[in-house]
């Protein structure tokens, strides 16, 4: 900046000095204005520099953001590529899994068809087995009903006074031994020979063919063991109550509690054959009841009547059915089959003699020790065009 430092003259002209002074003042004023403008320009320059710095900073930040954006774009592009590859892999895996599923579905359908065929086959086998089982059940079926038998009292094992009878005497106990009926069907040209001893039958069976001496010559016969069909034997234990009877065909025209009272009243009358009642179990739905008396023996007396008079009112009564209360169980059930130990079957017998004479010839042959025989207990021969059912009994040793 220019300064007014030049030396002033000591003596000047007044008119010139005035004009010079004005010039100097104007120059000073111009210098001051220029200085102010320069200062303003410097301040404005500083402002613009600040703005430029700020813009440079923003430019740097934008460049950094652009680089970050480019990096993110690059990463996004790479991620998109990876996702596309993963999608393609997933699509291939899906298609592969779909093919595999279709193949497995086809295999499962084929397996299902085979299983249906197997199920049908097993159902047929089950049906056949059920039919076979039904046949076996029919074959081994035991009839519940026992035939009526007249039982003869033989002896009394133990006698106890009535007052000393315990719980064991509340029921009449019976035991029935059911023995099998084992039979053999003899046809034309066959005979059964039973020996006294088992050893004799064993010796006879060791010689499969025997020569029977006849007046006209010899006759060859075959010897075979007697095979038995399946047989069964068992015991039936029956317990008959001495205090309780079963009542049936009770009318359902009174309330349950009232009918129970009518039953107790009627069965308590000695004039009708009853006695003091201990308990009554009444079922109104089935029309039955179990009447238990206090004393033993009354139930037997009432059951013998078969029918009993039930008093419903002073003017109305009806008859109900009475039966003993009994239970049974099956014990010692045995199923067996086998071969007769003392009996043999003779076959291929020719009808050359009459029945009695030929039977004697057979007995003579099988009794001789020289023919491996022994004492014959029983013999039965079936002649031509005949058939005979022979029943066998179990040989029980006497104790």
Secondary structure, 3 states (H helix, E strand, C coil): CCCCCCCCCCCCCHHHHHHHHHHHHHHHHHHHHHHHHHHHHHHHHHHHHHHHHHHHHHHHHHHHHHHHHHHHHHHHHHHHHHHHHHHHHHHHHHHHHHHHHHHHHHHHHHHHHHHHHHHHHHHHHHHHHHHHHHHHHHHHCCCCCCCCCCCCCCCCCCCCCHHHCCHHHCEEEEEEEECCCEEEEECCCEEEEEECCHHHHHHHHCCCEEEEEECCEEEEEEEEEEECCCEEEEEEEEEEEEEEEEEECCCCCCCHHHHHHHHHHHHCCHHHCCCCEEEEEEECCCCEEEEEECCCCHHHHHHHCCEEEEECCCCCEEEEEEEEEEEEEEEEEEEECCEEEEEEEEECCCCCCCHHHHHHHHHHHHHCHHHCCCCEEEEEEECCCCCEEEEECCCCCCC
